[in-house]
Amino acid sequence: MSAPTESPVRLAAETWESLFRAQVAVMRRLQAARRSSPWP
C-alpha cells in the first residue's frame, strides 16, 4: 500500500502526529502521577 514515491508532506505529517501523540501521552502520565501522589 506504499506509493511509488514517498511524499515528504505525508512523512512530515506522520512524524508530527507521532510526536504530538507522544507529548500528549507524557502530559497525561505526569498529570495522573501528580494527581495520585500524596505530595505535591
N, C-alpha and C positions, 0 to 999 in steps of 0.2 A: 504494500500500500504506500510505497515511497515514490515521490515524484522523480523524474529524470534528473532535475537539478534542485538541490535543497534550497528553499527560499530563505535568504538571510533575514527577511522580515519575520517569517514564521519561527525561525530559530531564535531570534531575539525575543519574540513574544513568549515562546515556551520557557526560555531562560528566566524572563521577568516574572512569569507566572509561578515558576518553581521557587524563585527567591521570595516572592510575596507570600506563598503558602508557608514556606519555612519560617518567615518572620512572624506570621500570624500564629503558627504553632508555638513558637517560643514565647510570644507575648501571653498567650493563653496559659502556657505552662507556668510562667512566672506569676501571673495573677492567681492561679489556683494554689501554687505553693505559698504565696504571701497570705492568701485568704485562710489556708488551713493551718498555717504556722501560728503558735500561741504568741510569739514575739514579733514585733514589727520589723 
